[in-house]
Amino acid sequence: MAMDAGEIERLIKEGFPDAQITIEDLRGDGDHYSAHIVSSAFAGKTRVQQHQMVYASLKGRMGTELHALALQTAAPEA
């Protein structure tokens, strides 16, 4: 079962309340998304650590309900 963009955004927002999130359905199939996330929680973290944090916020849905999620993460610019 696919996830919709609103559910993905809700889960990420729970993990990163200050986040600015843009989600795009890449194929229109509800199964392949890209997400651009800007959050102060990413400050001082490597890109890998940032992505691991996002995957953790999805609470195990990555690879099951959500097949593919291309991530772009960043801390806000000062």
C-alpha beads as a LAMMPS data file, in Angstrom:
LAMMPS data file: protein, C-alpha beads

78 atoms
77 bonds

1 atom types
1 bond types

-500.0 500.0 xlo xhi
-500.0 500.0 ylo yhi
-500.0 500.0 zlo zhi

Masses

1 110.0

Atoms # bond

1 1 1 0.000 0.000 0.000
2 1 1 1.386 3.394 -1.001
3 1 1 1.685 6.457 1.216
4 1 1 0.436 9.875 0.230
5 1 1 2.553 13.008 0.423
6 1 1 0.504 14.398 3.314
7 1 1 1.284 11.374 5.491
8 1 1 4.990 11.601 4.705
9 1 1 4.987 15.296 5.586
10 1 1 3.045 14.658 8.812
11 1 1 5.539 12.029 9.998
12 1 1 8.550 14.193 9.171
13 1 1 6.915 17.210 10.861
14 1 1 6.423 15.148 14.032
15 1 1 10.167 14.487 14.108
16 1 1 11.191 17.981 13.025
17 1 1 8.554 20.511 14.151
18 1 1 10.503 23.484 12.736
19 1 1 11.041 21.859 9.331
20 1 1 10.243 23.434 6.009
21 1 1 9.195 20.490 3.845
22 1 1 8.529 20.179 0.131
23 1 1 7.385 16.791 -1.158
24 1 1 6.985 15.825 -4.798
25 1 1 5.428 12.643 -6.195
26 1 1 7.988 11.793 -8.880
27 1 1 5.911 9.340 -10.912
28 1 1 2.358 10.115 -9.869
29 1 1 2.087 6.608 -8.416
30 1 1 2.201 7.461 -4.698
31 1 1 5.266 5.267 -4.352
32 1 1 8.242 7.360 -5.526
33 1 1 8.778 10.724 -3.844
34 1 1 11.408 13.368 -3.382
35 1 1 11.564 15.489 -0.258
36 1 1 13.442 18.697 0.457
37 1 1 13.681 19.282 4.206
38 1 1 15.262 22.227 6.005
39 1 1 15.509 21.938 9.797
40 1 1 17.716 23.325 12.541
41 1 1 18.014 19.729 13.829
42 1 1 20.399 19.073 10.919
43 1 1 22.957 21.683 12.039
44 1 1 26.371 20.117 12.543
45 1 1 25.279 16.740 11.176
46 1 1 26.681 14.980 8.125
47 1 1 24.414 14.376 5.150
48 1 1 24.258 10.665 6.069
49 1 1 23.257 11.499 9.647
50 1 1 20.579 13.901 8.376
51 1 1 19.109 11.238 6.103
52 1 1 19.179 8.651 8.894
53 1 1 17.238 11.102 11.076
54 1 1 14.582 11.498 8.383
55 1 1 14.299 7.740 7.856
56 1 1 13.881 7.309 11.632
57 1 1 11.023 9.848 11.599
58 1 1 9.207 7.666 9.055
59 1 1 8.877 4.976 11.745
60 1 1 9.748 1.899 9.689
61 1 1 7.582 2.749 6.690
62 1 1 10.562 3.219 4.373
63 1 1 10.862 0.121 2.205
64 1 1 7.350 -1.078 3.035
65 1 1 4.572 1.472 2.513
66 1 1 7.066 3.905 1.000
67 1 1 9.160 2.421 -1.777
68 1 1 11.467 5.294 -2.762
69 1 1 12.268 8.669 -1.198
70 1 1 14.991 10.875 -2.660
71 1 1 16.150 13.228 0.086
72 1 1 17.661 16.686 0.076
73 1 1 18.322 17.911 3.596
74 1 1 19.868 21.072 4.994
75 1 1 20.110 23.236 8.065
76 1 1 18.737 26.778 7.732
77 1 1 21.271 29.342 6.610
78 1 1 22.303 31.745 9.338

Bonds

1 1 1 2
2 1 2 3
3 1 3 4
4 1 4 5
5 1 5 6
6 1 6 7
7 1 7 8
8 1 8 9
9 1 9 10
10 1 10 11
11 1 11 12
12 1 12 13
13 1 13 14
14 1 14 15
15 1 15 16
16 1 16 17
17 1 17 18
18 1 18 19
19 1 19 20
20 1 20 21
21 1 21 22
22 1 22 23
23 1 23 24
24 1 24 25
25 1 25 26
26 1 26 27
27 1 27 28
28 1 28 29
29 1 29 30
30 1 30 31
31 1 31 32
32 1 32 33
33 1 33 34
34 1 34 35
35 1 35 36
36 1 36 37
37 1 37 38
38 1 38 39
39 1 39 40
40 1 40 41
41 1 41 42
42 1 42 43
43 1 43 44
44 1 44 45
45 1 45 46
46 1 46 47
47 1 47 48
48 1 48 49
49 1 49 50
50 1 50 51
51 1 51 52
52 1 52 53
53 1 53 54
54 1 54 55
55 1 55 56
56 1 56 57
57 1 57 58
58 1 58 59
59 1 59 60
60 1 60 61
61 1 61 62
62 1 62 63
63 1 63 64
64 1 64 65
65 1 65 66
66 1 66 67
67 1 67 68
68 1 68 69
69 1 69 70
70 1 70 71
71 1 71 72
72 1 72 73
73 1 73 74
74 1 74 75
75 1 75 76
76 1 76 77
77 1 77 78
